[in-house]
């Protein structure tokens, strides 16, 4: 699945965030941008996989609906973390404070990247051999 390949590729880059100079606002901005892209790829991968599983909500679901439906299929997903990601993604347009951006970058590194990686591992395990066949 091309979208899952993009998810893994972006995650490989995002996973290096903790090695960067977190006092640099451009680095923090880059981490936040990569997080936003990773979240978008994540819920859209879940949407495609739920469609494959025959879940009706996948045809029209919003990110929140897709995440809630995905918990049944992917026990590795922590609902509070994923809904927290959604809230952070939605609030990013209103983030004007450098301290708030730095705090979000810290959450990305300490909470969100591990959650993205858990999902990636779970998908690879569950759909091994099927991913290439999916659109």
Protein Blocks (a to p, Z undefined) as FASTA:
>chain_A
ZZlmmmmmmmmmmmmmmmpcfkbmklmmmmmmmmmmmmmmmmmmmmmmmmmnopaklmmp
cfklmmmmmmmmmmmbcfklmmmmmmmmmmmmmmcbfklmmmmmmmmmmmmmmmmmmmmm
mmmmmmgoklmmpZZ
